[in-house]
Amino acid sequence: MKRIRPLLLFVALLPVLVGCPQVGTIRMVEDTPADLESLIADHEYSRVRQLTGKYPALDSVELQNRLQRLERDYETTTWTEASLLETSDSLHEAVQTLSVALQKIPHSNRLRELRNDIEQKRVRRLRNNERATLLARGHYLDDQLRIFADNSKLEPPTRLQQLAHARNQSDAEKLASQLITHARFAMEQEDLSAAMACLELSGDLQDSPEAANLRSELQTIRNSLEKTTQHKASIKKARIKRKQTIKHREQTEKLLTETREALEAKKLHVAREAFKKIPSTRSNDDDVIAVRTRLEQAVKQRVDQLVTSGDALYRAERINPALREWNEALRLSPDNAEIRERTNRANKVLARLAELKRKQ
């Protein structure tokens, strides 16, 4: 009789088990060769391989090639479906889809890795949601406790208020412990801001040695990370400065060469434009100073020649040629007030001559 009872219990539970999707792998009847095509149609490739192992006569090269092709297609379809579910934030459905598929093709590392990634993401999401709920509840309890303390200073609390306060204190103690747990998880995930929020609220609700130690540990981590960040920033800044120095040096060498060649060819305008492009960071280099001095001397010499030539032409009443000489000098020395005065005077003379010509 004792042996019959377990059997009767199993028979009684059979309708429930058959209707439960989580026990779909429980089979009361073993697969037979007649089930081969239906198993393939249902993507039950693991059961197909078990069947071919049990009945070697079913196995063939053609069947193995067919199974490999179907498994690849099923794997790709499942991976795409699960990825779309993940994109739409249906993480639980994505994990279920992959878990079902892995029962049918348990050797798929691709699907197993994706399921593990999505499962970790799902767990983090659940933890984050739970933490948000606890923080909201904790802030509410903290407010209630403060309000009770403030009101108690004004008038004695009623019995009902005392009971509510005792309940809030009990809830606050439990919540403080839960917040510490979430703080540890956040620290493991390197979410230091969330960890600090949990620890600070936990301390407000019930300041315990554990919470204080964790806050101290977290502050040490934050200080260390800040120093590391500053060090990395310093290294990055030095690297950028080094690259900029090399770039400016190369630019300067090229522009100095252009300036020298233009000076040799007596193309002072070209020389000046090239020299103006030299980076200011290299302005105190010996080579730059030497070329600047040479350029200034050449410009001064050429300006003096043009002014002298223009003066001679002006005295000979050759106004237009004189103006051309002075304008050329002004291009080389645009801030020279004396040359600008000469050009203004020449332009006025030309204007008067043109006026007299019109009147004649």
VEXTORVO-506113 format. One record per residue (C-alpha): residue number from 1; residue in one letter; x, y, z. Coordinates in steps of 0.5 Angstrom, whole numbers, plus 2048, in hexadecimal, padded with zeros to 3 digits. Layout:
REM VEXTORVO-506113
   nr  rest    x    y    z
  NUM     A    X    Y    Z
...
REM end
This chain:
REM VEXTORVO-506113
   nr  rest    x    y    z
    1     M  800  800  800
    2     K  806  805  802
    3     R  809  804  7FB
    4     I  802  805  7F7
    5     R  801  80C  7FB
    6     P  807  810  7F7
    7     L  804  80D  7F0
    8     L  7FD  80F  7F2
    9     L  800  816  7F4
   10     F  804  817  7ED
   11     V  7FD  815  7E9
   12     A  7FA  81A  7ED
   13     L  7FF  81F  7EC
   14     L  800  81D  7E4
   15     P  7FA  822  7E1
   16     V  7FD  828  7E5
   17     L  804  826  7E3
   18     V  802  825  7DB
   19     G  7FF  82C  7DC
   20     C  805  82F  7DE
   21     P  80A  833  7D9
   22     Q  810  832  7DE
   23     V  80F  82A  7DE
   24     G  80F  82A  7D6
   25     T  815  825  7D6
   26     I  811  820  7DA
   27     R  80F  81A  7D6
   28     M  80B  814  7D8
   29     V  80C  811  7D1
   30     E  813  810  7CE
   31     D  815  812  7C7
   32     T  814  80D  7C2
   33     P  817  80D  7BA
   34     A  810  80F  7B8
   35     D  811  816  7BC
   36     L  817  818  7B8
   37     E  814  81D  7B3
   38     S  80F  820  7B9
   39     L  815  821  7BD
   40     I  819  825  7B8
   41     A  813  829  7B6
   42     D  812  82B  7BD
   43     H  81A  82D  7BD
   44     E  81B  827  7C3
   45     Y  822  826  7C0
   46     S  825  824  7C7
   47     R  81F  81E  7C7
   48     V  821  81C  7C0
   49     R  828  81B  7C1
   50     Q  826  817  7C7
   51     L  821  813  7C3
   52     T  827  812  7BD
   53     G  82B  810  7C3
   54     K  826  80B  7C5
   55     Y  825  808  7BE
   56     P  82B  808  7BA
   57     A  827  806  7B4
   58     L  824  80D  7B4
   59     D  82B  811  7B4
   60     S  82E  812  7AD
   61     V  832  818  7AA
   62     E  82D  81B  7A7
   63     L  829  81B  7AD
   64     Q  82F  81E  7B1
   65     N  830  824  7AB
   66     R  828  825  7AC
   67     L  828  826  7B3
   68     Q  82F  82A  7B3
   69     R  82B  82F  7AE
   70     L  825  82F  7B2
   71     E  828  831  7B8
   72     R  82C  836  7B5
   73     D  826  839  7B2
   74     Y  822  838  7B9
   75     E  828  83B  7BD
   76     T  828  842  7B8
   77     T  821  843  7B9
   78     T  820  842  7C0
   79     W  826  847  7C1
   80     T  823  84C  7BD
   81     E  81C  84B  7C1
   82     A  820  84C  7C7
   83     S  824  852  7C5
   84     L  81D  855  7C3
   85     L  81A  854  7CA
   86     E  820  856  7CD
   87     T  820  85D  7C9
   88     S  819  85E  7CB
   89     D  81A  85D  7D2
   90     S  817  856  7D3
   91     L  81C  853  7D6
   92     H  819  84D  7DA
   93     E  815  84B  7D3
   94     A  81C  84B  7D0
   95     V  81F  847  7D6
   96     Q  819  842  7D5
   97     T  81A  841  7CD
   98     L  821  840  7CE
   99     S  820  83B  7D4
  100     V  81B  837  7CF
  101     A  820  837  7CA
  102     L  826  835  7CE
  103     Q  822  82E  7D0
  104     K  821  82D  7C8
  105     I  828  82F  7C6
  106     P  82C  82E  7CD
  107     H  833  82F  7C9
  108     S  832  836  7C7
  109     N  837  83A  7CA
  110     R  834  840  7C7
  111     L  82D  840  7C9
  112     R  830  83E  7D0
  113     E  835  844  7D0
  114     L  82F  849  7CE
  115     R  82A  846  7D4
  116     N  82F  847  7D9
  117     D  831  84E  7D7
  118     I  829  850  7D6
  119     E  828  84C  7DD
  120     Q  82D  850  7E0
  121     K  82A  857  7DD
  122     R  823  854  7E0
  123     V  826  853  7E7
  124     R  829  85A  7E7
  125     R  823  85D  7E5
  126     L  81F  85A  7EA
  127     R  824  85C  7EF
  128     N  824  863  7ED
  129     N  81C  863  7ED
  130     E  81C  860  7F4
  131     R  821  865  7F6
  132     A  81D  86B  7F3
  133     T  817  868  7F7
  134     L  81B  867  7FE
  135     L  81E  86E  7FD
  136     A  817  871  7FC
  137     R  814  86E  802
  138     G  81A  86F  806
  139     H  81A  877  805
  140     Y  812  876  807
  141     L  814  873  80D
  142     D  819  878  80F
  143     D  815  87E  80E
  144     Q  80F  87A  812
  145     L  814  879  818
  146     R  817  880  818
  147     I  810  883  818
  148     F  80E  87F  81E
  149     A  814  881  821
  150     D  812  889  820
  151     N  80B  888  822
  152     S  80D  884  828
  153     K  811  88B  82A
  154     L  80A  88F  82A
  155     E  805  88A  82D
  156     P  805  883  830
  157     P  804  87E  82A
  158     T  7FD  87A  82B
  159     R  7FD  872  82B
  160     L  7FB  871  824
  161     Q  801  876  822
  162     Q  806  872  827
  163     L  804  86B  823
  164     A  805  86E  81C
  165     H  80C  871  81E
  166     A  80E  86A  821
  167     R  80C  867  81B
  168     N  810  86C  817
  169     Q  816  86A  81B
  170     S  815  863  81A
  171     D  814  864  813
  172     A  81A  869  812
  173     E  81F  864  816
  174     K  81D  85E  811
  175     L  81E  863  80B
  176     A  825  866  80D
  177     S  827  85F  80D
  178     Q  824  85E  806
  179     L  828  864  804
  180     I  82E  862  806
  181     T  82D  85B  802
  182     H  82C  860  7FC
  183     A  832  864  7FD
  184     R  836  85E  7FD
  185     F  833  85C  7F7
  186     A  834  863  7F4
  187     M  83B  863  7F6
  188     E  83D  85C  7F2
  189     Q  83A  85F  7EC
  190     E  83E  866  7ED
  191     D  838  86A  7EE
  192     L  83B  86E  7F3
  193     S  835  874  7F3
  194     A  830  86F  7F4
  195     A  834  86B  7FA
  196     M  835  872  7FD
  197     A  82E  874  7FD
  198     C  82C  86D  800
  199     L  831  86E  806
  200     E  82F  875  807
  201     L  828  873  808
  202     S  829  86D  80C
  203     G  82D  871  810
  204     D  827  876  811
  205     L  822  870  813
  206     Q  827  86D  817
  207     D  82E  86E  818
  208     S  832  868  819
  209     P  839  866  819
  210     E  839  862  813
  211     A  836  868  80F
  212     A  83B  86D  812
  213     N  841  868  810
  214     L  83E  867  809
  215     R  83D  86F  808
  216     S  845  86F  80A
  217     E  847  86A  805
  218     L  843  86D  800
  219     Q  846  874  801
  220     T  84D  871  801
  221     I  84B  86D  7FA
  222     R  848  874  7F7
  223     N  84E  878  7F9
  224     S  853  872  7F6
  225     L  84F  873  7F0
  226     E  84F  87A  7F0
  227     K  857  87A  7F0
  228     T  857  875  7EB
  229     T  852  879  7E6
  230     Q  857  87F  7E8
  231     H  85D  87B  7E6
  232     K  85A  879  7E0
  233     A  858  880  7DE
  234     S  85F  882  7DF
  235     I  862  87D  7DB
  236     K  85D  87E  7D5
  237     K  85E  886  7D6
  238     A  866  885  7D6
  239     R  865  880  7D0
  240     I  861  885  7CC
  241     K  866  88B  7CE
  242     R  86B  886  7CB
  243     K  868  885  7C5
  244     Q  866  88C  7C4
  245     T  86E  88E  7C5
  246     I  870  889  7C0
  247     K  86B  88B  7BB
  248     H  86D  893  7BC
  249     R  874  891  7BB
  250     E  873  88E  7B5
  251     Q  86E  894  7B2
  252     T  873  899  7B4
  253     E  879  895  7B1
  254     K  875  895  7AA
  255     L  873  89C  7AB
  256     L  87A  89F  7AC
  257     T  87C  89B  7A6
  258     E  877  89E  7A2
  259     T  879  8A5  7A5
  260     R  880  8A4  7A4
  261     E  87F  8A2  79C
  262     A  87A  8A8  79B
  263     L  87F  8AD  79E
  264     E  884  8AA  799
  265     A  880  8AB  794
  266     K  87E  8B2  796
  267     K  877  8B1  797
  268     L  876  8B4  79D
  269     H  86E  8B4  79E
  270     V  86F  8AC  79D
  271     A  874  8AC  7A2
  272     R  870  8B0  7A7
  273     E  86A  8AC  7A6
  274     A  86D  8A6  7A7
  275     F  871  8A8  7AD
  276     K  86A  8AB  7B0
  277     K  868  8A4  7B0
  278     I  86D  8A1  7B5
  279     P  86A  89F  7BC
  280     S  86B  8A4  7C1
  281     T  86D  89E  7C6
  282     R  874  89E  7C2
  283     S  874  8A6  7C1
  284     N  87A  8A6  7C6
  285     D  87E  8A0  7C2
  286     D  885  8A3  7C0
  287     D  884  8A1  7B9
  288     V  87D  8A5  7B9
  289     I  880  8AB  7BC
  290     A  886  8AB  7B7
  291     V  881  8AA  7B1
  292     R  87D  8B0  7B4
  293     T  883  8B4  7B5
  294     R  885  8B3  7AD
  295     L  87E  8B4  7AB
  296     E  87D  8BA  7AF
  297     Q  884  8BD  7AC
  298     A  882  8BB  7A5
  299     V  87B  8BE  7A5
  300     K  87E  8C5  7A8
  301     Q  883  8C5  7A3
  302     R  87E  8C4  79D
  303     V  879  8C9  7A0
  304     D  87F  8CE  7A1
  305     Q  880  8CD  799
  306     L  879  8CE  797
  307     V  878  8D4  79B
  308     T  87E  8D7  798
  309     S  87C  8D5  791
  310     G  875  8D8  793
  311     D  878  8DE  795
  312     A  87C  8DF  78F
  313     L  877  8DE  78A
  314     Y  872  8E2  78E
  315     R  877  8E8  78E
  316     A  877  8E7  786
  317     E  870  8E8  786
  318     R  86F  8E0  784
  319     I  869  8DF  789
  320     N  866  8D9  787
  321     P  86D  8D5  787
  322     A  86F  8D8  78E
  323     L  868  8D6  791
  324     R  869  8CF  78E
  325     E  870  8CF  792
  326     W  86D  8D1  798
  327     N  867  8CC  798
  328     E  86C  8C7  797
  329     A  870  8C9  79D
  330     L  86A  8CA  7A1
  331     R  868  8C3  7A0
  332     L  86E  8C1  7A3
  333     S  86E  8C6  7A9
  334     P  866  8C7  7AA
  335     D  867  8CB  7B0
  336     N  86C  8D0  7AD
  337     A  868  8D6  7AE
  338     E  86E  8DA  7AA
  339     I  86C  8D6  7A4
  340     R  865  8D6  7A5
  341     E  865  8DE  7A5
  342     R  869  8DE  79F
  343     T  864  8D9  79B
  344     N  85E  8DE  79E
  345     R  862  8E4  79B
  346     A  863  8E1  794
  347     N  85C  8DF  794
  348     K  859  8E6  795
  349     V  85E  8E9  790
  350     L  85B  8E4  78B
  351     A  854  8E5  78D
  352     R  855  8ED  78C
  353     L  859  8EB  785
  354     A  853  8E7  783
  355     E  84E  8ED  785
  356     L  852  8F2  781
  357     K  852  8ED  77B
  358     R  84A  8ED  77C
  359     K  849  8F4  77C
  360     Q  84E  8F5  776
REM end
